[in-house]
């Protein structure tokens, strides 16, 4: 029997109110509307021409919503096969030509990729130590004056060359917008 499909809705832009379906996989946490709304308010409603990386893409809602709001590109990285397949299905459903779906381990992707992104969405699995491994190296993947969005199971503080510009909490999820402290130099 095939696993049931769950749904999440795109909040704004050209695909406003479109529904994305994804498999019901343990540990998959779609970023809810009550988190995406402040996130995209922080980033600005129009992401015209920006390049985005959704590193632990999951449902893909952050990458697809970025494109919906005008981003020129969203690279979505996902390792789990059923989730990756649903990303491909949703890309086809939306005719999202500027979405690049990659099945890869996030650390291997970062080691092989040298592109710098204007916005990076970082929502790794909780309680596995991902942020301590990833945050120090994210500077080399972020464009000058770019923004790093992070979801975590705890509140982030300034450090590792990052400044917390905005933050919020919804349920058990803490969400943050970070800027590189090097960006001001």
Helices and strands as residue ranges (DSSP letters): E 5-9, E 19-23, H 33-43, E 51-54, H 61-68, E 73-78, H 81-94, E 99-103, H 106-112, E 117-122, H 130-134, G 135-141, E 142-152, E 162-170, E 173-180, G 181-184
